[in-house]
Amino acid sequence: MRETQVLLAHGNGGRQMRELIDEIFFRHLGNPTLEQRGDAAPIPLPDAEILITTDGFTVDPLEFPGGDIGALAVNGTVNDLEVSGADALYLTLSCFIEEGFEIARLDRLVRSMSVAATAAGLRVVSGDTKVLRRGEGGGLYLNTTGVGARRRGLQLGMNRIRSGDRLLVSGPVGDHGTAVLLARGEFSLRGDLKSDCASVAPICRALRAVNGLRFMRDPTRGGVATVANEIARATGLGLRLKEENIPLRPEVQSVCEMLGFDPLYLACEGRVLAVVAPEGAAQALNVMREAGAEPVDFGEVVSTETRVVLETPLGGERLLDELESDPLPRIC
């Protein structure tokens, strides 16, 4: 391909569009299903319950320490399926590319998608490309639809949560939101923190064997505090979280203290929040460790209230309300 930037002609359905698709998308994501070049793709599915999810991805900057929008789109789709108890199998992809976007950068981001999809055992089966006029987009937007299969009989959901259940998280929280903030170079802050952008499939698949597993969620936009509030609202129960048990990297803590952010509301992109019956908590922690995670038990579901309460190390309490504004726009 001779051009170094994406042109409007790359979206007109002609030669240049064909070359863009062949030399970028097919080169990295090609497989026998895609190469049929039809308007719809047949996908063989196992005899199981089929789950489907769709999501859009925007992030600024498009590349950040520990990841980029390509890996983010694949892992984000995989994680939505896996925390629902499904094996992620197939992905469709829509790309909205702004005129003037560098071809070399697009190639790099699609290659990142390919690496993430291969690692997750995921096959990209269909896609679409649109080119937006210069100034009408943020460089690159991605939209995905993921299809997965869940074993029949596996029941997960907030409706299964009971008083006394334990809240577990698979590792430090707030890494992604803080890493993206630092990558923007705002507030004259610098750091080596990396996003936790990754597939949570190994953790979720290990947790499925735990007796008493009630619910799983990847705490992306709005972070751990938002998932906790969703649980409280859906169940009519309260949650009590122990601040001293919540894992935070020193870099995340420092940035949040300087800028007035609460790390419990910052996005994670490679963590699992699990709710487990008390008798299954120890087993859940063990299987997560065996899957390479750094899990902790950080809270309990209670029937004595209907709010999310954070217990501080000094014996105080703080209410964690629903998020009213987005502290870090365009992070996933």
Secondary structure, DSSP 8 states (H G I E B T S, - for coil): ---SB--GGGGSSSHHHHHHIIIIIIHHH--TTGGG--SS------SSEEEEEEEEE-BSSSEETTEEHHHHHHHHHHHHHHTTTEEEEEEEEEEEEETT-BHHHHHHHHHHHHHHHHHHT-EEEEEEEEEE-TTSSSSEEEEEEEEEEE-TT---SGGG--TT-EEEESS-SSHHHHHHHHHTTGGG------------HHHHHHHTTSTTEEEEE---TTHHHHHHHHHHHHHS-EEEEEGGGS---HHHHHHHHHHT--GGGS--SS--EEEE-GGGHHHHHHHHHHTT---EEEEEEESS-SSEEEE-TTS-EEE-----S-SSSSB-
